[in-house]
Amino acid sequence: MGTYEDKARLLAREIVAEMENQGHITTLQEARAIDVAQQGLVCANCSSPVAITDKVCGRCGSKQAVSEDDVGYRCADCNGPISDPRVKSCPHCRGVKVTRADPSFKYECLRCGKGVTLEQSSCSCGETRAVPRPVADVIS
């Protein structure tokens, strides 16, 4: 009958075939894109969507990822998460304008970059130092 791995592969192929037949997915790449989008992670360097299982970003090779909920900036055109305001263009729509994710945070944690206020004694990561958020080419 085969090993457990053979049975698992056969089952996986049958599930994918059934999903394709029902119109839920068309390709494995589409299934991966859906999985990546649901995880909500973006590359810390170029802001491209990444999966938790990715060893490096497929676009720039960076080994760091952040939750899109924790990014400090958004694309002004599509509201996509932007981890670094110095990116040349939004990886989602190729827009070039960046806005602060939450304009009330004028400072960011020195360690993790999360938005903070000066009234906070420390960031959620434990850091007590903050720096002004960069504003070059950023719409406030």
C-alpha atoms as one frame of an Amber mdcrd trajectory, in Angstrom:
protein
   0.000   0.000   0.000   2.944   2.365   0.566   4.467   4.461   3.292   2.731
   7.186   5.230   4.540   9.774   3.070   3.156   8.177  -0.103  -0.347   8.180
   1.358   0.020  11.808   2.448   1.198  12.863  -1.030  -1.688  11.015  -2.662
  -4.185  12.630  -0.283  -2.658  16.072  -0.875  -2.920  15.610  -4.669  -6.551
  14.536  -4.351  -7.395  17.535  -2.144  -5.723  19.962  -4.571  -7.485  18.327
  -7.541 -10.851  18.577  -5.795 -10.272  22.243  -4.887  -9.292  22.985  -8.484
 -12.402  21.174  -9.778 -14.649  23.188  -7.476 -12.998  26.460  -8.537 -11.532
  27.268  -5.126  -7.962  27.431  -6.422  -6.441  27.241  -9.833  -2.740  26.705
  -9.126  -0.433  25.832  -6.258   1.053  29.336  -6.580  -2.402  30.777  -5.926
  -2.800  28.548  -2.869   0.586  29.773  -1.586  -0.393  33.404  -2.194  -3.579
  32.890  -0.178  -1.594  31.257   2.639   0.959  34.092   2.681  -1.784  36.738
   2.728  -3.545  35.068   5.649  -0.352  34.987   7.726  -0.052  38.788   7.541
   3.749  39.008   7.432   5.799  41.402   5.321   9.521  41.627   4.682  11.135
  44.122   7.058  13.304  45.434   4.205  11.106  45.668   1.069   7.563  45.143
   2.485   6.769  42.188   0.196   4.405  39.567   1.656   6.288  36.584   3.098
   5.297  33.325   4.755   6.431  32.222   8.182   8.135  29.238   6.547  10.212
  31.363   4.145  13.897  31.398   5.050  14.461  34.606   3.032  12.304  37.136
   1.215  11.781  36.085  -2.386  12.131  39.668  -3.579  15.167  41.054  -1.743
  16.691  38.146   0.210  16.172  39.690   3.654  15.857  37.265   6.576  13.601
  39.491   8.701   9.823  39.778   8.657   7.315  41.821  10.649   3.589  41.556
  11.201   1.691  43.904   8.921  -0.205  45.081  12.016   3.059  46.373  13.504
   4.362  48.328  10.510   4.614  52.076  10.922   3.611  53.045   7.398   1.023
  52.356   4.713   0.892  52.918   0.967  -1.095  56.082   0.296  -2.682  54.501
  -2.801  -3.709  50.971  -1.711  -3.191  51.142   2.098  -0.818  48.169   1.879
   1.635  47.702   4.770   5.045  49.361   4.315   7.714  48.346   6.828  10.318
  50.897   5.734   9.305  54.314   4.298  12.444  54.342   2.126  11.151  51.574
  -0.178  11.123  52.735  -3.790   7.569  51.503  -4.464   4.738  49.593  -2.842
   5.080  45.849  -3.604   1.299  45.564  -3.880   0.405  48.367  -6.315   3.761
  50.019  -7.202   2.597  53.284  -5.603   5.355  55.647  -4.492   3.646  57.629
  -1.715   3.834  56.502   1.891   1.785  57.663   4.852   2.085  56.922   8.554
  -0.014  53.956   9.637  -1.079  55.850  12.727  -0.280  59.565  12.579  -0.675
  59.892  16.353   2.672  58.091  16.786   5.357  60.632  15.970   8.063  58.468
  17.596   9.119  54.867  17.176  10.843  52.354  19.399  14.599  52.355  18.889
  14.731  48.534  19.010  11.658  47.304  17.070  10.353  50.398  15.253   6.835
  50.159  16.682   5.015  53.480  17.083   5.136  54.918  20.596   4.246  58.122
  22.403   6.585  59.985  24.703   4.135  59.421  27.574   4.804  55.659  27.455
   7.503  54.508  29.861   8.528  51.656  27.555   7.590  49.845  24.353   5.895
  46.434  24.414   9.297  44.909  23.516  10.811  46.401  26.697  12.893  49.173
  25.117  12.731  52.521  26.923  14.279  54.669  24.172  12.439  56.197  21.202
  13.443  58.275  18.198  11.403  60.597  15.942   9.911  58.780  12.973  11.488
  59.713   9.653   9.353  62.084   7.605  11.238  62.375   4.307   8.855  61.605
   1.402   6.105  60.698   3.866   2.641  62.214   3.715   1.373  63.000   7.212
